[in-house]
C-alpha cells in the first residue's frame, strides 16, 4: 500500500511540475507568407470521356517568402490530382521541399480545388539540417492559373498562415 501511495504522490507532483517545464521548452512561432510557382513538368495527364482529369507526378517550383526567414527560399512540389472539367472541383496531394542555405522542410500537402482555378489546402513537414526537429504546419489558399481559359496567364500563387513548432524552445 505504501508503494502505491508513494507512486500516486510522485505522479501528482510530476503532473503539477512537468507541464510548466514542457511548455517553457517548446516554442510555437506563427508564420505568414506567399508562394509563387511555375510548372517544371506536367506529369502524366489522363483525360477521361466523363470530363475527369488525372494528373500524376506534376512538378512545380518557385520562391516562398515568409515572416520567418526559415521559410524563405525555394519551394518544390510533386503533385498528384483528380479534377473535374465539368464542375471545376477536385483534390490533390503530394510532397514538398522548402530549402534555403540553412536547411530544409520536407513533407506532404493536400489541396481541394474549387471553381476551376482556386484551391485551399494544408501542408505539414519536418525540418532537416539546421531545422532538424522542427515541425511545420501551414494552411494555404491560392490560384492555379494553368487551369484558366487564358493561355497567357500561368502560374500557381498562394498565401499561407501557420506555425513552426520547436521542441527545443528556439
Residue pairs with C-beta under 8 A, 6 or more apart in sequence:
24 169
25 167
25 168
25 169
26 165
26 166
26 167
26 169
27 165
27 166
27 168
27 169
27 170
28 163
28 164
28 165
28 166
29 68
29 163
29 164
29 165
29 166
30 67
30 161
30 162
30 163
31 66
31 67
31 68
31 71
31 138
31 160
31 161
31 162
31 163
31 164
32 66
32 67
32 159
32 160
32 161
33 64
33 65
33 66
33 67
33 68
33 71
33 72
33 159
33 160
34 64
34 65
34 157
34 158
34 159
34 160
35 62
35 63
35 64
35 65
35 75
35 140
35 142
35 156
35 157
35 158
35 160
36 62
36 63
36 155
36 156
36 157
36 158
37 60
37 61
37 62
37 75
37 77
37 155
37 156
37 157
38 60
38 61
38 62
38 154
38 155
38 156
39 58
39 59
39 60
39 146
39 154
39 156
40 59
40 60
40 61
41 57
41 58
41 59
42 55
42 58
43 55
43 56
43 57
43 58
43 59
43 79
43 80
44 55
44 56
44 57
45 53
45 54
45 55
45 56
46 53
46 54
46 55
46 56
47 53
47 85
48 54
50 86
51 84
51 85
51 86
52 82
52 83
52 84
52 85
53 81
53 82
53 83
53 84
53 85
53 90
54 81
54 82
55 79
55 80
55 81
55 82
55 83
55 92
56 80
57 78
57 79
57 80
58 78
58 79
58 80
58 81
59 76
59 77
59 78
59 79
60 76
60 77
60 79
60 156
61 74
61 75
61 76
61 77
62 74
62 75
62 155
62 156
63 73
63 74
63 75
64 71
64 72
64 73
64 74
64 75
64 98
65 72
66 72
66 160
68 164
69 100
70 100
70 102
70 103
70 105
70 127
70 131
70 134
70 164
71 98
71 105
71 136
71 164
72 100
73 98
73 99
73 100
73 101
74 98
74 99
74 100
75 96
75 97
75 98
76 96
76 97
76 99
77 94
77 95
77 96
77 109
78 94
78 95
78 96
79 92
79 93
79 94
80 92
80 93
80 94
81 90
81 91
81 92
81 93
81 111
81 113
82 90
82 91
82 92
83 89
83 90
83 92
83 113
83 147
84 90
88 113
88 114
88 115
88 116
88 117
89 112
89 113
89 114
89 115
90 112
90 113
91 110
91 111
91 112
91 113
92 110
92 111
92 112
92 113
92 119
92 121
93 108
93 109
93 110
93 111
94 108
94 109
95 106
95 107
95 108
95 109
96 105
96 106
96 107
96 108
96 109
96 123
96 125
97 104
97 105
97 106
98 104
98 105
98 106
98 125
98 136
102 129
102 130
102 131
103 127
103 128
103 129
103 130
103 131
103 132
104 127
104 128
104 129
104 131
105 125
105 126
105 127
105 128
105 131
105 134
105 136
106 125
106 126
106 128
107 123
107 124
107 125
107 126
107 136
108 123
108 124
108 125
109 121
109 122
109 123
109 124
110 121
110 122
111 119
111 120
111 121
111 140
112 119
112 120
112 121
113 119
113 144
113 147
114 120
116 147
116 148
117 143
117 144
117 145
117 147
117 148
118 141
118 142
118 143
118 144
119 141
119 142
119 143
119 144
119 158
120 139
120 140
120 141
120 142
121 139
121 140
121 141
122 137
122 138
122 139
122 140
123 136
123 137
123 138
123 139
123 140
123 160
123 162
124 135
124 136
124 137
124 138
125 135
125 136
126 133
126 134
126 135
126 136
127 133
127 134
127 135
127 136
133 166
133 167
133 168
134 164
134 165
134 166
135 164
135 165
135 166
136 162
136 163
136 164
136 165
137 162
137 163
137 165
138 160
138 161
138 162
139 160
139 161
139 162
140 158
140 159
140 160
141 158
141 159
142 156
142 157
142 158
142 159
143 156
143 157
143 158
144 156
145 153
145 154
145 155
145 156
145 157
146 154
146 155
146 156
